[in-house]
Amino acid sequence: MLTKPHYNVARIAWRSVAGPRRWMGVVFACGVLVLAGALHAAGTPAMDQLNTLLAQRHYHRALQTATLWLNLNRRAMRHKHLTRYELQCVRARAMLRISAFAGAVDAFRAAAAVAPTIPDARQSRAMAGLIDHSFGGVYKHRVHQSGRLIVKSFNIVPKASRQQAMQALARDQWKKLHPRIILALRRASLDSSLRLLPELRLAVDVQSAAAARGKGPSAAKSEQPPALAAVDSISAHLAVRITAGLTALQASVNNIQRLANEKVRNGRTMVRRGVNSDQRNTLEDIGDTCSQVQRAIAKFVKLFGDFPKDVAVLQALNGRARQVQMQASRVH
């Protein structure tokens, strides 16, 4: 009789202590999570270390450290809150500062391949293109004024003059490329359009980088670089010409198949006409043409994967090209 009240009192006392303890534990855990998020947003210690090395002009040490960390496995890299894109960018910036321009181009291209966003990938490819079109870290912009040739030199290593160099490269590239795009769109052949694709890729990247750097993110979104519209025009031109070509090829295959299935008299029996040598050569040519179409589409898809609508249209035509090719191979 005496233990029961004692037990209730003890239980009530325990609840009065344990309840606040549990709440304090929850509050403490939430505080830790918030603090961890704030620290991550402010920058991880590993990236802070690399940025400090770059800021203090210890470029070789930054390059060595970033290269070493690139060899970490995925778990160790996550533990350091690092990404391959960030490390490749550090390597590229360090090599740019020590005038290792070929290595910087490779690092920027490697960064573009693992970039988390489309603007990041375009920025990295644009930097690789700018270095490629410079000599000894200097980009030369040639302008004709009043009958004279004026050459302006921009050092691509310092950030301020690098922005000017990117804008100058964007103007120079588009000045040469735009007339060729207009001519390619007027031609029925695909060759002229396909030859422009690598230069058009560079124009998209450089113009995007120049707009983003020169006028800020809001201006870059509101004012579309002309090269982006040119990609849509070129892809539409390719789609129209490929569609017309595949339609003609399929009609030719259907006609040869119809003729091959016709019955002809052979003595006292009726047999299939079959395919003659000329028709067989025609079918082989159709198969080769379908292969060329597939390679052309693959080239566009590889270069312009950041244009999903254009890629989807051409990928559908790629499937049709395979169907025509398979149909041609089955005619006998």
Secondary structure as GFF3:
##gff-version 3
##sequence-region A 1 332
A	DSSP	alpha_helix	3	42	.	.	.	ID=ss1
A	DSSP	alpha_helix	45	55	.	.	.	ID=ss2
A	DSSP	alpha_helix	59	70	.	.	.	ID=ss3
A	DSSP	alpha_helix	74	79	.	.	.	ID=ss4
A	DSSP	alpha_helix	84	97	.	.	.	ID=ss5
A	DSSP	alpha_helix	101	113	.	.	.	ID=ss6
A	DSSP	alpha_helix	118	132	.	.	.	ID=ss7
A	DSSP	beta_strand	138	145	.	.	.	ID=ss8
A	DSSP	beta_strand	148	155	.	.	.	ID=ss9
A	DSSP	alpha_helix	159	186	.	.	.	ID=ss10
A	DSSP	alpha_helix	191	222	.	.	.	ID=ss11
A	DSSP	alpha_helix	226	261	.	.	.	ID=ss12
A	DSSP	beta_strand	263	266	.	.	.	ID=ss13
A	DSSP	beta_strand	269	272	.	.	.	ID=ss14
A	DSSP	alpha_helix	277	303	.	.	.	ID=ss15
A	DSSP	alpha_helix	308	330	.	.	.	ID=ss16
###
